[in-house]
Amino acid sequence: MDRLEELRADEGDRSTADEGILLDQLDEVEGRLLAFGEGLGGEADDVTDLPFTEEAGLDHMPEPLYVRHDTEMLNQVTSWLLQDQHIGLVSPYGTGKSAFREIVLRDLSKHDDFVVTHLDNPRETTARSMYQTVLEAAYGAGYSIKPGHYSQVRNGIPWATAEAKKAVHEVLRRVRADGKTLLLVVDEIEVLTADLLSPLQVAGDAGVRLFLTGTPDGKRRVAEIRGTLDSRLRYYENIDPFSPDDIAEYVARSLAYFRGQQYRGESPDLFTREAIEDIHERTDGNPREVRIECRELFTRAAFVWYRTGQDIDRIQVTPDLRHRRFGMGY
């Protein structure tokens, strides 16, 4: 018995369930969504495995879902990396900065010439913890300090902030002497504390290469608070939004990934072209909004399929689907 048959067999039992209205509804909605996913040829243990549920900043978006739509940005940032520049990637919320950060962290971590690390929570990062992040990355690559040069060392990190800064200089000399680049990735520069901007510049002057991402407000903030750091950064501003073709590619990649298939340039089989155009118009191509819109339409398609009992091959996501009632009956 497949998931849909099990769900329909349990329909009567669920109608009299008394766990609570919301709990009963959660179970029922989850069952319908998972059954729809199964009908589309994928496997999902819970709804977060379904298409369009990924969030780059939280889930490390899988490589097959990236859409390489802004080739100018890719080419420019790559050239700056090769030229050993400090980089600032500035664009509004939802345009793909976090997704690209994941590309940088994943791909350059595999490159022999780069030692890559990042700040997990820049809003809460202190100068010492930033220096510690740099030192731990260097240690992981085989570069360490000489503990006797420091008055107090705990877990390989000098306890005093001034000595931690000195240790960064020590290891970076060795990293640079070997022709390697230690890259520190920092997201959300708009929330960085003013007290951290000076240590970031110190690390940059010591030989760390900075890759900062954030919104235009973050760029203005860095310039106002730490103009000397701002002057050292090469900025790329405004990642291109998705075009309708980019949205179609994202949808097709998501469905292929869910089914365990390779994306080979095919068009999406669930979403009509009219739906793709409508998504583009509603979202202006903002990648985050595209994901949210696709997730909403996928959910509505699941309810239509369950409610009507149609063969799943006849279910299509169209612009009109947005206006269908979202009822539980069928």
Secondary structure, DSSP 8 states (H G I E B T S, - for coil): --HHHHHHHTHHHHHT--S-HHHHHHHHHHHHHHHHHHHTT---SSGGGSTT---HHHH---GGG-----HHHHHHHHHHHHTT-EEEEE--TTSSHHHHHHHHHHHHHTSTTEEEEE-S-GGG--HHHHHHHHHHHHHHTT----GGGSS-EETTEESSHHHHHHHHHHHHHHHHHTT-EEEEEE--GGG--HHHHHHHHHHHHHT-EEEEEE-HHHHHHHHHH-HHHHHHEEEEE------HHHHHHHHHHHHHHHTT----S---SSB-HHHHHHHHHHHTT-HHHHHHHHHHHHHHHHHHHHHH---GGG--B-GGGGGS---S--
